[in-house]
Amino acid sequence: MSRGRVLIVGGGIAGLSLAASLSRAGIACEIVERAPAWAPIGAGIVMSVNAMSVLRRLEIADEVAERGHRLGAGGITDHNGRQLAGSDFELLSHDHGPTIAIHRAELHEALLGAASGVPVTLGQSIEKLSQNDAGVDVQFTHGKSDRFDLVVGADGLRSVVRESILGDVPPVYSGYTCWRFVVRSPASEIEMREMWGRGQRFGIVRIDDARLYCFAVANAPRGTEDPEPGRLARLRERFAGFGGQVPAILAALDEDVPLIHNDLEEIPRIPWVEGRVVLVGDAAHAMTPNMGLGAAMALEDSAVLADELAKPGELADRLAAHVERRTSRVRWVQDQSRRIGRVGQLENPILCALRNTVARLTPDSAAAGALKRLAKQPI
Ligand SMILES: Cc1cc2nc3c(=O)[nH]c(=O)nc-3n(C[C@H](O)[C@H](O)[C@H](O)COP(=O)(O)OP(=O)(O)OC[C@H]3O[C@@H](n4cnc5c(N)ncnc54)[C@H](O)[C@@H]3O)c2cc1C
């Protein structure tokens, strides 16, 4: 059955990958993206084995692997760099393919290439949605209006599509805030490392031969201000207690390096479908990044939604099948991620010592075990 016209709101990882999958399935779609231009965005990102498997379907896995860095070994250490638990990505790659770390801007370029046949209107959003059995009427921010058979909210954590169908759904604050940056660093033995301190973590991920992506996480009240002027000095001070490579990385930063700062939040359990409107990616289920799988879930959503829409049958049945296929997997990842974050952000010195001992005695990190499980289950 023809799916008619699909409007995708948001040209991020979920929106672009969905556009690429739909156009491959011969389903007409278009994207509206709020940003006035595609700008180099974000810091780094890890494409786990299940994310890479969707990128393979879109025929951009090789490009992503070439532009990024294939991760070998990773692990968790204490705040001084002493190993607590390991994650062997090479071992995982034997059965499930590589794990790739890449600059977000380069992942975005690869996705744009995969969706190149799909019309995109930049600098535009939606003002209002109303739907009946026959379609969804969309009023755009620039005054134009149009009718679609299906509207997909791929517009991230603060989704306006979600608000239009469910009203206000406030994101839930994790209790910790995060800084991210990319720093030049020649090849070294560091592949991927997450260092656990007391109420603080520091992550280091190689994204190519010349650069590392780093993240620094700290417990803080919601909405703690960290204005750009002086941000670097405050970051250095806050993480001065960390050893290993951290002092050298922080010293190598200069004022020109963008330091992205935001609170880490998630979207509580909500329905993902309302009539002819469906939410995917962070708009539906933003999660804490402790497992590094939010984008993987967004990519999987897109692959499954396109797969269901390409099948014959009523739209409502296909959307219900999409939700059925996605719910338990996404919820499990969201819950695991939150649990790992709670442990990683412990502050009490006795509990931290206990945590580190348990981590040292456990053969694989919790995240590595979860990745294996996900890789084994097809979407
Ligand atoms: C610190 C951190 C580290 C992370 N690391 C990883 C990782 O290593 N691996 C991983 O898999 N995931 C990771 N994630 C999660 C990942 O970043 C997200 O899950 C992913 O970006 C979600 O993609 P999305 O397309 O759903 O949303 P977004 O990336 O938020 O994209 C939404 C798009 O919609 C546009 N938009 C927003 N509002 C509107 C509007 N009103 N109208 C039109 N367009 C709109 C935005 O401009 C944007 O282009 C991390 C997240 C954080 C916070």
The ligand as an SDF file (V2000), in Angstrom:
LIG
                    3D

 53 58  0  0  0  0  0  0  0  0999 V2000
   27.0140   13.6610   25.9930 C   0  0  0  0  0  0  0  0  0  0  0  0
   26.3590   12.7370   25.0130 C   0  0  0  0  0  0  0  0  0  0  0  0
   27.0810   11.7310   24.4200 C   0  0  0  0  0  0  0  0  0  0  0  0
   26.4600   10.8270   23.5660 C   0  0  0  0  0  0  0  0  0  0  0  0
   27.2140    9.8340   22.9920 N   0  0  0  0  0  0  0  0  0  0  0  0
   26.6020    8.9230   22.2110 C   0  0  0  0  0  0  0  0  0  0  0  0
   27.3650    7.8770   21.6150 C   0  0  0  0  0  0  0  0  0  0  0  0
   28.5970    7.7930   21.7690 O   0  0  0  0  0  0  0  0  0  0  0  0
   26.7100    6.9610   20.8490 N   0  0  0  0  0  0  0  0  0  0  0  0
   25.3580    7.0210   20.6500 C   0  0  0  0  0  0  0  0  0  0  0  0
   24.7990    6.1300   19.9620 O   0  0  0  0  0  0  0  0  0  0  0  0
   24.6170    8.0380   21.1750 N   0  0  0  0  0  0  0  0  0  0  0  0
   25.2030    8.9780   21.9280 C   0  0  0  0  0  0  0  0  0  0  0  0
   24.4760   10.0180   22.4470 N   0  0  0  0  0  0  0  0  0  0  0  0
   23.0320   10.1300   22.1190 C   0  0  0  0  0  0  0  0  0  0  0  0
   22.8230   10.7750   20.7680 C   0  0  0  0  0  0  0  0  0  0  0  0
   23.5190   11.9970   20.6830 O   0  0  0  0  0  0  0  0  0  0  0  0
   21.3380   11.0420   20.5180 C   0  0  0  0  0  0  0  0  0  0  0  0
   20.5790    9.9370   20.9180 O   0  0  0  0  0  0  0  0  0  0  0  0
   21.0890   11.3150   19.0390 C   0  0  0  0  0  0  0  0  0  0  0  0
   21.7450   12.4940   18.6570 O   0  0  0  0  0  0  0  0  0  0  0  0
   19.5950   11.4280   18.7840 C   0  0  0  0  0  0  0  0  0  0  0  0
   19.3900   11.7700   17.4430 O   0  0  0  0  0  0  0  0  0  0  0  0
   18.0310   12.4700   17.0020 P   0  0  0  0  0  0  0  0  0  0  0  0
   18.1450   12.6550   15.5340 O   0  0  0  0  0  0  0  0  0  0  0  0
   16.8840   11.7300   17.5600 O   0  0  0  0  0  0  0  0  0  0  0  0
   18.0280   13.8790   17.7590 O   0  0  0  0  0  0  0  0  0  0  0  0
   18.9910   15.1140   17.5660 P   0  0  0  0  0  0  0  0  0  0  0  0
   20.3830   14.6760   17.3450 O   0  0  0  0  0  0  0  0  0  0  0  0
   18.7120   16.0340   18.7040 O   0  0  0  0  0  0  0  0  0  0  0  0
   18.4940   15.7860   16.2130 O   0  0  0  0  0  0  0  0  0  0  0  0
   17.2930   16.5040   16.1580 C   0  0  0  0  0  0  0  0  0  0  0  0
   17.2990   17.3650   14.9090 C   0  0  0  0  0  0  0  0  0  0  0  0
   16.0450   18.0380   14.8360 O   0  0  0  0  0  0  0  0  0  0  0  0
   16.2570   19.4300   14.6600 C   0  0  0  0  0  0  0  0  0  0  0  0
   15.1400   20.0990   15.2980 N   0  0  0  0  0  0  0  0  0  0  0  0
   14.9570   20.3100   16.6270 C   0  0  0  0  0  0  0  0  0  0  0  0
   13.7940   20.9530   16.8280 N   0  0  0  0  0  0  0  0  0  0  0  0
   13.2370   21.1460   15.6120 C   0  0  0  0  0  0  0  0  0  0  0  0
   12.0450   21.7460   15.1720 C   0  0  0  0  0  0  0  0  0  0  0  0
   11.1950   22.2930   16.0460 N   0  0  0  0  0  0  0  0  0  0  0  0
   11.7780   21.7650   13.8420 N   0  0  0  0  0  0  0  0  0  0  0  0
   12.6460   21.2290   12.9460 C   0  0  0  0  0  0  0  0  0  0  0  0
   13.8070   20.6490   13.3100 N   0  0  0  0  0  0  0  0  0  0  0  0
   14.0850   20.6020   14.6360 C   0  0  0  0  0  0  0  0  0  0  0  0
   17.5890   19.7030   15.3160 C   0  0  0  0  0  0  0  0  0  0  0  0
   18.1770   20.8960   14.8310 O   0  0  0  0  0  0  0  0  0  0  0  0
   18.3780   18.4550   14.9170 C   0  0  0  0  0  0  0  0  0  0  0  0
   18.9350   18.5650   13.6450 O   0  0  0  0  0  0  0  0  0  0  0  0
   25.0830   10.9500   23.2890 C   0  0  0  0  0  0  0  0  0  0  0  0
   24.3420   11.9870   23.8730 C   0  0  0  0  0  0  0  0  0  0  0  0
   24.9690   12.8780   24.7180 C   0  0  0  0  0  0  0  0  0  0  0  0
   24.1560   13.9820   25.3240 C   0  0  0  0  0  0  0  0  0  0  0  0
  1  2  1  0
  2  3  1  0
  2 52  2  0
  3  4  2  0
  4  5  1  0
  4 50  1  0
  5  6  2  0
  6  7  1  0
  6 13  1  0
  7  8  2  0
  7  9  1  0
  9 10  1  0
 10 11  2  0
 10 12  1  0
 12 13  2  0
 13 14  1  0
 14 15  1  0
 14 50  1  0
 15 16  1  0
 16 17  1  0
 16 18  1  0
 18 19  1  0
 18 20  1  0
 20 21  1  0
 20 22  1  0
 22 23  1  0
 23 24  1  0
 24 25  2  0
 24 26  1  0
 24 27  1  0
 27 28  1  0
 28 29  2  0
 28 30  1  0
 28 31  1  0
 31 32  1  0
 32 33  1  0
 33 34  1  0
 33 48  1  0
 34 35  1  0
 35 36  1  0
 35 46  1  0
 36 37  1  0
 36 45  1  0
 37 38  2  0
 38 39  1  0
 39 40  1  0
 39 45  2  0
 40 41  1  0
 40 42  2  0
 42 43  1  0
 43 44  2  0
 44 45  1  0
 46 47  1  0
 46 48  1  0
 48 49  1  0
 50 51  2  0
 51 52  1  0
 52 53  1  0
M  END
$$$$
